């Protein structure tokens, strides 16, 4: 039995994302009472009106604000410079929050992130005023109780909440470490092939971060995790390794940002004695629906699986992202926003037209909803890997046409992508290729950029359109889109994706 004794100051715990929060400019802005999320900034002071301030319409802005990630940047700035204004800024922010906001005010998953970030920052700020420290300990006990009694029933929110309870137990002796519950969620969330059930590269790595952090902190405190924990953890790490782009970032598939989780894999490799977790490879992940082609200088990921559990899935069956010589050729645009408005960016980034696949009559493959639709979803079927070829098909509840795609890497140099569509009546088929930001020259049968030549056969017309790419939430950059159109009961497109020297 593990006995945790309550502490007034946190025992040192390992912060799995500390390396991401060493932004001096951000710390300076926060120390001046200025907060930015996405592309929107608010001047709110160091004792903000936490419940009534004039904030952006996107609710994610406030959610991020009250998670206190910036506390880690303030702590790093103080440790690096000794400048007391960073320490005092953190003390005033947390003190004003505790005075204004009840421990049970926010959803449990938001509260869980705040618990983690307060502990992580506090342990690096032992000089904090004793009165602030006492209030912090009391507030954290209340917040931990709120999370414990309101645990999310499943998926990544539950993982995060259980991890926060673990860290609170280890750092402050608040409650017992929820070891069995964490293990049960590890088994429930990551399938037999290691892919997270939400099929989002971003949420896969966010959930994985909690489990790797749990593994390291339990090692440091001499706490034994359930048998089998490392085995399933290793499978999840393998997908995080193999889905990575050549530059180390992840493709922004299904509500993702293009983050870099190399440090996480480095820690996992050490914990599991698996140096191969740093060497990305080709691989098939059939339950998750992702299939990776990789050579020393070519990379492609093929999305051919079910819509993920929860509300993060995009309508992107048979979409691909491809890189050559360390440069992106065609990319997934990402997520940009969860907010709906005019224009509805949530719909644009989630919709089929925002992915490297074919739309039928301009419709999405799955009926649109901000979160998860209650209506039937598109069904993607992987048809197999044959040497350097991948194949799959998709049927949709929104139209009768069936889409089949074959992706072939020829001589390890360029790709030939064959799309065949067959319906019961005439349709407008629109094959779309999303390019990274930069110049693009329209040709009669395709497009030329400094990095790739795209030639398309079988289209009635080929044109460039305006599009966007979002590397992180709330930020988007203009980027060209290739649109190739055919009309009829059937269509057959052949795309040559040729990297340029």
C-alpha positions as CSV (number, residue, x, y, z in Angstrom):
1,X,0.0,0.0,0.0
2,X,1.3,3.5,-0.9
3,X,1.0,6.1,1.8
4,X,1.3,9.7,0.8
5,X,1.8,12.3,3.5
6,X,0.4,15.7,2.9
7,X,3.0,18.4,2.2
8,X,2.8,22.2,2.4
9,X,5.4,22.6,-0.4
10,X,5.6,20.3,-3.5
11,X,8.1,17.5,-3.6
12,X,10.0,17.6,-6.9
13,X,8.2,15.9,-9.8
14,X,9.2,15.5,-13.4
15,X,7.5,18.0,-15.7
16,X,7.2,16.3,-19.0
17,X,6.6,19.4,-21.0
18,X,8.9,21.9,-19.2
19,X,11.2,22.2,-22.3
20,X,8.2,23.7,-24.2
21,X,7.9,26.7,-21.8
22,X,11.1,28.6,-21.9
23,X,9.7,31.6,-23.8
24,X,11.2,34.8,-22.3
25,X,9.1,37.1,-24.6
26,X,5.9,35.3,-23.4
27,X,7.0,35.6,-19.7
28,X,7.7,39.4,-20.2
29,X,4.3,39.9,-21.8
30,X,2.5,38.0,-18.9
31,X,4.5,39.9,-16.3
32,X,3.1,43.0,-17.9
33,X,-0.5,41.6,-17.7
34,X,-0.7,40.8,-21.5
35,X,-2.0,37.4,-22.6
36,X,-2.1,35.8,-26.1
37,X,-3.7,32.7,-27.3
38,X,-3.8,31.9,-31.0
39,X,-3.5,35.3,-32.7
40,X,-5.6,37.3,-30.2
41,X,-4.1,39.3,-27.3
42,X,-5.8,40.9,-24.3
43,X,-4.4,43.4,-21.8
44,X,-5.9,42.0,-18.5
45,X,-3.4,42.9,-15.8
46,X,-1.9,40.8,-13.0
47,X,-5.1,40.7,-11.0
48,X,-7.6,40.1,-13.8
49,X,-11.3,39.8,-13.6
50,X,-11.2,36.0,-14.0
51,X,-14.9,35.6,-14.4
52,X,-16.0,38.7,-16.1
53,X,-13.1,40.0,-18.3
54,X,-13.8,40.9,-21.9
55,X,-12.4,37.9,-23.7
56,X,-12.5,36.7,-27.4
57,X,-15.6,34.9,-28.5
58,X,-13.8,31.6,-28.9
59,X,-14.3,29.8,-25.6
60,X,-11.0,28.0,-26.1
61,X,-9.3,31.4,-25.4
62,X,-10.5,31.5,-21.8
63,X,-10.0,27.7,-21.3
64,X,-6.3,28.1,-22.3
65,X,-5.9,31.3,-20.1
66,X,-7.1,29.6,-16.9
67,X,-4.9,26.5,-17.4
68,X,-1.9,28.7,-16.5
69,X,0.7,27.2,-18.9
70,X,2.4,30.6,-18.9
71,X,3.2,30.0,-15.2
72,X,6.0,27.6,-16.4
73,X,7.4,30.4,-18.6
74,X,7.4,32.8,-15.6
75,X,9.1,30.2,-13.4
76,X,11.8,29.5,-16.1
77,X,12.4,33.3,-16.5
78,X,12.8,33.7,-12.7
79,X,15.2,30.8,-12.4
80,X,17.2,32.0,-15.4
81,X,17.4,35.7,-14.4
82,X,16.6,36.0,-10.7
83,X,14.3,38.9,-11.6
84,X,11.6,39.0,-8.9
85,X,9.0,40.6,-11.2
86,X,8.4,37.1,-12.7
87,X,7.9,35.5,-9.3
88,X,5.6,38.4,-8.2
89,X,3.6,38.2,-11.4
90,X,2.9,34.5,-10.8
91,X,2.0,35.1,-7.1
92,X,-0.4,37.9,-8.0
93,X,-2.0,35.8,-10.8
94,X,-2.6,32.7,-8.8
95,X,-3.7,34.6,-5.7
96,X,-6.3,36.7,-7.6
97,X,-7.6,33.5,-9.2
98,X,-7.9,31.7,-5.9
99,X,-9.8,34.7,-4.4
100,X,-12.3,34.9,-7.3
101,X,-12.8,31.4,-8.6
102,X,-14.1,28.4,-6.7
103,X,-12.1,25.2,-6.9
104,X,-15.0,23.5,-8.6
105,X,-15.8,26.2,-11.1
106,X,-14.2,24.8,-14.3
107,X,-14.7,21.4,-16.0
108,X,-12.6,18.7,-14.5
109,X,-10.2,18.4,-17.5
110,X,-9.5,22.2,-17.4
111,X,-9.0,22.0,-13.6
112,X,-6.6,19.1,-14.1
113,X,-4.3,21.0,-16.3
114,X,-4.3,23.9,-13.9
115,X,-3.4,21.5,-11.1
116,X,-0.4,20.3,-13.1
117,X,0.8,23.7,-14.1
118,X,0.5,25.2,-10.6
119,X,2.5,22.3,-9.2
120,X,5.1,22.5,-12.0
121,X,5.6,26.2,-11.6
122,X,5.4,26.2,-7.8
123,X,8.1,23.6,-7.4
124,X,10.5,25.9,-9.4
125,X,9.5,28.9,-7.2
126,X,10.3,27.8,-3.6
127,X,10.7,31.5,-2.8
128,X,6.9,32.1,-3.1
129,X,5.5,34.0,-0.2
130,X,4.4,31.6,2.7
131,X,0.9,33.0,2.7
132,X,0.6,32.3,-1.0
133,X,2.1,28.8,-0.6
134,X,-0.5,28.0,2.2
135,X,-3.4,29.2,0.0
136,X,-2.0,27.2,-2.9
137,X,-2.0,24.0,-0.9
138,X,-5.5,24.6,0.3
139,X,-6.8,25.5,-3.2
140,X,-5.1,22.5,-4.8
141,X,-6.8,20.1,-2.3
142,X,-10.1,21.5,-3.3
143,X,-9.3,21.3,-7.0
144,X,-8.1,17.7,-6.7
145,X,-11.3,16.8,-4.9
146,X,-13.3,18.4,-7.7
147,X,-11.4,16.4,-10.3
148,X,-11.6,13.1,-8.4
149,X,-15.4,13.4,-8.0
150,X,-16.0,14.5,-11.6
151,X,-13.7,12.3,-13.6
152,X,-14.5,12.2,-17.3
153,X,-15.9,8.7,-18.3
154,X,-13.3,8.0,-20.9
155,X,-10.6,9.0,-23.5
156,X,-8.0,11.7,-23.3
157,X,-9.7,14.0,-20.7
158,X,-9.9,11.1,-18.3
159,X,-6.2,10.3,-18.9
160,X,-5.2,13.9,-18.2
161,X,-7.3,14.0,-15.0
162,X,-5.9,10.8,-13.7
163,X,-2.4,12.0,-14.4
164,X,-3.1,15.2,-12.5
165,X,-4.3,13.1,-9.5
166,X,-1.1,11.1,-9.7
167,X,1.1,14.2,-9.7
168,X,-0.9,15.8,-6.8
169,X,-0.4,12.6,-4.8
170,X,3.3,12.4,-5.5
171,X,4.1,16.1,-5.1
172,X,1.8,17.1,-2.3
173,X,0.5,13.8,-0.8
174,X,-3.1,14.7,-1.8
175,X,-4.9,11.3,-2.1
176,X,-3.5,8.1,-3.4
177,X,-1.9,7.6,-6.9
178,X,-4.6,6.2,-9.2
179,X,-2.4,3.5,-10.7
180,X,-5.0,0.9,-11.7
181,X,-7.3,3.5,-13.2
182,X,-4.4,4.9,-15.3
183,X,-3.5,1.5,-16.6
184,X,-7.2,0.8,-17.5
185,X,-7.3,4.0,-19.4
186,X,-4.0,3.2,-21.2
187,X,-5.6,-0.1,-22.4
188,X,-8.9,1.5,-23.3
189,X,-7.4,4.4,-25.2
190,X,-4.6,2.9,-27.2
191,X,-5.6,0.0,-29.5
192,X,-3.7,-3.2,-30.1
193,X,-1.8,-1.4,-32.9
194,X,-0.9,1.5,-30.5
195,X,-3.1,4.2,-32.1
196,X,-5.2,6.3,-29.9
197,X,-8.9,5.8,-30.3
198,X,-9.5,9.4,-31.3
199,X,-7.3,8.9,-34.4
200,X,-5.8,12.3,-33.9
201,X,-2.0,12.6,-34.1
202,X,-2.1,15.5,-31.7
203,X,-4.4,13.9,-29.1
204,X,-2.4,10.7,-29.4
205,X,0.8,12.5,-28.4
206,X,-1.0,14.6,-25.7
207,X,-2.4,11.4,-24.1
208,X,0.9,9.6,-24.6
209,X,2.7,12.5,-22.8
210,X,0.7,11.8,-19.6
211,X,1.5,8.1,-19.6
212,X,5.2,8.7,-20.3
213,X,5.2,11.3,-17.5
214,X,3.5,8.8,-15.2
215,X,6.1,6.2,-16.0
216,X,9.0,8.6,-15.2
217,X,7.5,10.0,-12.0
218,X,6.6,6.6,-10.7
219,X,10.2,5.5,-11.4
220,X,11.5,8.5,-9.5
221,X,9.3,7.9,-6.5
222,X,9.8,4.1,-6.5
223,X,6.1,3.4,-7.3
224,X,5.4,0.2,-9.2
225,X,3.0,0.4,-12.1
226,X,0.7,-2.5,-13.0
227,X,2.1,-5.3,-15.0
228,X,1.6,-4.8,-18.8
229,X,1.9,-1.0,-18.6
230,X,5.2,-0.8,-20.5
231,X,4.0,-3.2,-23.2
232,X,1.0,-1.1,-24.2
233,X,3.0,2.2,-23.7
234,X,5.6,0.9,-26.2
235,X,3.0,0.3,-28.8
236,X,1.7,3.9,-28.5
237,X,5.2,5.2,-28.7
238,X,5.8,3.3,-31.9
239,X,3.0,5.0,-33.7
240,X,4.1,8.4,-32.4
241,X,7.6,7.5,-33.8
242,X,6.4,6.4,-37.2
243,X,3.8,9.1,-38.0
244,X,6.4,11.8,-37.6
245,X,7.4,13.9,-40.6
246,X,11.1,14.1,-41.7
247,X,11.5,17.4,-39.7
248,X,10.4,15.7,-36.4
249,X,6.9,17.3,-36.3
250,X,3.7,15.3,-36.5
251,X,1.2,15.7,-39.4
252,X,-1.7,17.7,-38.3
253,X,-4.3,15.0,-38.7
254,X,-7.8,15.3,-37.1
255,X,-7.8,18.4,-34.9
256,X,-4.0,18.5,-34.6
257,X,-1.3,21.1,-34.3
258,X,2.1,20.3,-36.0
259,X,4.0,19.8,-32.7
260,X,7.4,18.2,-32.2
261,X,7.4,15.3,-29.6
262,X,11.0,14.2,-30.1
263,X,11.8,15.0,-26.4
264,X,8.9,12.8,-25.4
265,X,10.2,9.9,-27.5
266,X,13.7,10.4,-26.2
267,X,12.4,10.0,-22.6
268,X,10.3,6.9,-23.6
269,X,13.3,5.4,-25.3
270,X,15.3,5.7,-22.1
271,X,12.5,4.4,-19.8
272,X,11.7,1.4,-22.0
273,X,15.3,0.7,-23.1
274,X,14.1,1.1,-26.7
275,X,16.6,3.2,-28.7
276,X,14.7,2.3,-31.8
277,X,11.9,4.7,-30.7
278,X,14.1,7.5,-32.1
279,X,14.3,5.9,-35.5
280,X,11.1,6.6,-37.5
281,X,10.1,3.8,-39.9
282,X,7.4,2.8,-42.4
283,X,4.5,0.9,-40.8
284,X,0.9,-0.2,-41.0
285,X,-1.5,0.6,-38.2
286,X,-4.7,-1.0,-39.5
287,X,-7.0,-0.5,-36.5
288,X,-6.0,3.2,-36.3
289,X,-6.3,3.5,-40.1
290,X,-2.8,5.0,-40.8
291,X,-0.2,3.6,-43.2
292,X,3.2,5.1,-43.6
293,X,5.6,4.9,-46.6
294,X,9.2,6.0,-45.7
295,X,12.6,5.9,-47.3
296,X,15.7,7.9,-46.4
297,X,14.3,11.0,-48.2
298,X,10.6,10.2,-48.9
299,X,7.7,10.2,-46.5
300,X,3.9,9.7,-47.0
301,X,1.1,8.9,-44.6
302,X,-2.2,7.5,-45.9
303,X,-5.4,8.0,-43.9
304,X,-7.6,5.0,-44.4
305,X,-9.5,4.2,-41.3
306,X,-12.6,4.9,-39.2
307,X,-13.6,8.4,-37.9
308,X,-12.0,8.6,-34.4
309,X,-14.0,8.4,-31.2
310,X,-15.1,11.7,-29.7
311,X,-15.3,14.9,-31.6
312,X,-11.9,15.3,-33.2
313,X,-12.2,13.3,-36.4
314,X,-12.0,15.1,-39.7
315,X,-13.8,14.0,-42.9
316,X,-10.5,13.0,-44.6
317,X,-10.7,9.3,-45.7
318,X,-8.0,8.4,-48.3
319,X,-6.2,11.7,-47.7
320,X,-2.4,11.7,-47.8
321,X,0.4,14.0,-46.7
322,X,3.8,13.7,-48.6
323,X,7.3,15.0,-48.0
324,X,10.5,14.7,-50.0
325,X,14.1,15.7,-49.1
326,X,12.9,17.2,-45.8
327,X,10.3,19.5,-47.6
328,X,6.5,19.3,-47.6
329,X,4.9,18.6,-50.9
330,X,1.2,18.3,-50.0
331,X,0.0,18.8,-46.4
332,X,-3.0,18.4,-44.1
333,X,-4.2,21.9,-43.3
334,X,-4.7,21.2,-39.5
335,X,-7.6,22.4,-37.3
336,X,-7.3,26.2,-36.7
337,X,-10.4,26.7,-34.6
338,X,-13.2,24.9,-32.7
339,X,-15.4,27.9,-32.9
340,X,-18.2,28.3,-35.3
341,X,-19.1,31.7,-36.7
342,X,-19.2,33.6,-40.0
343,X,-17.3,32.3,-41.8
344,X,-17.4,28.9,-40.2
345,X,-13.7,28.0,-40.0
346,X,-14.4,25.0,-37.9
347,X,-16.4,23.5,-40.8
348,X,-13.8,24.5,-43.4
349,X,-10.8,22.9,-41.7
350,X,-12.8,19.8,-40.8
351,X,-14.5,19.3,-44.1
352,X,-13.5,16.9,-46.9
353,X,-12.5,19.8,-49.2
354,X,-9.8,20.8,-46.8
355,X,-8.0,17.5,-47.3
356,X,-6.0,15.8,-50.0
357,X,-8.8,13.6,-51.3
358,X,-11.8,13.9,-53.6
359,X,-15.1,15.6,-52.9
360,X,-18.4,14.5,-54.5
361,X,-20.8,17.3,-55.4
362,X,-19.0,19.5,-52.9
363,X,-20.3,17.4,-50.0
364,X,-18.4,16.2,-47.0
365,X,-17.9,12.4,-46.7
366,X,-19.7,12.5,-43.3
367,X,-22.5,14.9,-42.3
368,X,-20.9,18.0,-40.6
369,X,-21.2,18.7,-36.9
370,X,-19.0,20.8,-34.7
371,X,-18.3,17.8,-32.6
372,X,-19.3,14.2,-33.4
373,X,-22.3,13.8,-35.7
374,X,-25.0,11.4,-34.5
375,X,-25.6,10.5,-38.2
376,X,-23.8,7.6,-39.9
377,X,-20.1,8.3,-40.9
378,X,-18.2,7.5,-44.0
379,X,-16.6,4.0,-44.0
380,X,-13.0,3.6,-45.2
381,X,-11.6,0.2,-46.1
382,X,-7.9,-0.6,-46.5
383,X,-7.4,-2.8,-49.5
384,X,-3.8,-3.7,-48.8
385,X,-0.1,-2.9,-49.2
386,X,1.6,-4.4,-52.3
387,X,5.3,-3.5,-52.3
388,X,5.4,0.3,-52.6
389,X,1.7,0.6,-53.2
390,X,-1.1,1.4,-50.7
391,X,-4.8,1.1,-51.6
392,X,-8.1,1.8,-50.0
393,X,-11.8,2.7,-50.7
394,X,-14.4,4.9,-49.0
395,X,-18.2,4.9,-49.1
396,X,-20.3,7.8,-47.8
397,X,-23.8,8.1,-46.4
398,X,-24.0,11.5,-48.2
399,X,-23.8,10.2,-51.8
400,X,-23.8,7.0,-53.8
401,X,-20.4,7.3,-55.4
402,X,-17.6,4.9,-54.2
403,X,-14.0,6.3,-54.2
404,X,-11.0,4.0,-54.6
405,X,-7.4,5.2,-54.4
406,X,-4.0,3.6,-55.0
407,X,-0.8,5.3,-53.9
408,X,2.4,4.1,-55.4
409,X,6.0,5.3,-54.7
410,X,7.8,4.7,-58.0
411,X,11.5,3.8,-57.8
412,X,11.7,5.6,-54.4
413,X,11.5,8.9,-56.3
414,X,8.0,10.1,-57.0
415,X,4.4,9.1,-56.4
416,X,1.6,8.1,-58.8
417,X,-1.8,8.4,-57.1
418,X,-4.8,6.8,-58.9
419,X,-8.3,7.8,-58.0
420,X,-11.4,6.0,-59.4
421,X,-14.9,7.1,-58.6
422,X,-18.1,5.4,-59.6
423,X,-21.7,6.5,-58.9
424,X,-25.2,5.6,-59.9
425,X,-25.7,9.0,-61.5
426,X,-23.6,11.9,-62.7
427,X,-21.6,13.8,-60.1
428,X,-19.0,16.6,-59.9
429,X,-15.8,15.1,-58.7
430,X,-13.2,17.5,-57.3
431,X,-9.7,16.2,-56.6
432,X,-7.9,18.5,-54.2
433,X,-4.2,18.9,-53.3
434,X,-3.3,21.3,-50.5
435,X,0.1,22.9,-50.9
436,X,2.2,24.5,-48.1
437,X,2.4,28.3,-48.1
438,X,4.5,29.7,-51.0
439,X,4.4,30.4,-54.7
440,X,2.7,28.1,-57.1
441,X,2.5,28.3,-60.9
442,X,-0.7,27.0,-62.6
443,X,-0.2,24.7,-65.6
444,X,-2.8,23.3,-68.0
445,X,-2.6,19.9,-66.4
446,X,-1.3,20.7,-63.0
447,X,0.9,23.0,-60.9
448,X,4.5,23.7,-60.3
449,X,6.1,25.0,-57.1
450,X,9.8,25.2,-56.1
451,X,9.4,21.8,-54.3
452,X,7.0,19.8,-56.4
453,X,5.5,19.3,-59.8
454,X,1.9,18.0,-59.8
455,X,0.6,16.6,-63.1
456,X,-3.1,15.4,-63.2
457,X,-4.6,13.3,-65.9
458,X,-8.4,12.7,-66.3
459,X,-9.6,16.1,-65.2
460,X,-11.8,18.4,-67.3
461,X,-10.1,21.4,-65.6
462,X,-7.3,22.1,-63.2
463,X,-7.0,25.4,-61.3
464,X,-5.5,27.0,-58.2
465,X,-7.7,28.2,-55.4
466,X,-7.1,30.0,-52.1
467,X,-6.7,27.9,-49.1
468,X,-5.1,27.9,-45.6
469,X,-2.7,25.9,-43.4
470,X,-2.8,26.1,-39.6
471,X,0.3,25.0,-37.8
472,X,-1.2,25.7,-34.4
473,X,-4.6,26.5,-32.9
474,X,-5.8,30.0,-33.8
475,X,-3.1,30.6,-36.4
476,X,-3.6,30.2,-40.2
477,X,-1.5,31.0,-43.2
478,X,-2.7,31.5,-46.8
479,X,-1.7,28.5,-49.0
480,X,-2.7,27.4,-52.5
481,X,-5.0,24.5,-53.3
482,X,-5.0,22.5,-56.5
483,X,-8.5,21.7,-57.7
484,X,-9.0,19.2,-60.5
485,X,-12.6,18.6,-61.6
486,X,-14.4,15.9,-63.6
487,X,-18.1,15.4,-64.3
488,X,-19.9,12.2,-65.0
489,X,-21.1,9.0,-63.5
490,X,-17.5,7.8,-63.2
491,X,-14.1,9.5,-63.1
492,X,-10.5,8.4,-63.1
493,X,-7.7,10.8,-62.0
494,X,-4.0,9.9,-62.2
495,X,-1.8,12.3,-60.2
496,X,2.0,12.4,-60.6
497,X,3.6,14.0,-57.5
498,X,7.1,14.7,-58.6
499,X,9.6,16.3,-56.1
500,X,11.8,19.0,-57.5
501,X,15.5,19.1,-57.0
